[in-house]
Amino acid sequence: KRVDTAFFGSTTTNGPDGLESIASVTDTWAASTEYSLGDRIFADGKLYQCTTAGTSGETEPVTWSTATVEDGTAVWTFLMHAQANAVDAGAAWADMDPFNEAIYAAEGLGETLGVFCANPADALALAVLKESTGSNRDLLQPDPTQPTRRIPAGVPLVVSSYVPEGVIWGIPRSSVYTIMREDTSLAIDKSRYFEKDSIGIRATMRMVFGFPNPGAIQRIALSS
């Protein structure tokens, strides 16, 4: 449970940063600042590296492109998308358009979505949608090999109560890693439950989540 909470959450005290930690990143660009060759900044959800040393402009560049950006006398070169791609699903779940948008956005960065993850309430809302008014045909297509599983836009949908309501994550399998920092350690105490035929066991695992290509991860969310 704690692993699931951390994975779908943001920053965990004494634990790993989850998906919500890449929902947005804080800009670190500063005006009228001297930057050296190799310095890096976050801007507009992207990571840039200084490839021409200089002083940034008095005002922020209008456009942060995925190539080079001239900024005062400094020049920035795009390195990567630093946050998950945001897909607006509107006020309520209504059709497959947000899912198709997410699939193609991931493919635009060379990734393929392996799974959508949703809260049970959102999964139910999708499950009762029909193809059109008056139709009894479900909008979600079933998986013939697993009758209880549904496939929006060709990608399997899994359910977890740890996903916040109103948010569905589209996850490429090659862009999410679970990294073990240390082997799991076990502590066993036979004295704690002396009056019972029981022993106490505590397992400690040091791990982090890795998101090497954050922009390929899709955050589909209802409008607030």
Protein Blocks (a to p, Z undefined) as FASTA:
>chain_A
ZZmmmmmmmcdehiacdfklmmpccdfbdehiacdehiacdeehiacddfbgcdddfbdc
fbdcfbdcdehjbccddfbdcbdcdddebjbdfbfmlmmmmmmmmmmnopacfbdcddfk
lmmmmmmpcfbehiabdfbdcdfklmkbcceehiacdddfkbcghiacdddfklcccddf
bdcdddddfklmmmpccdddddddddddddfblmlpccddddZZ
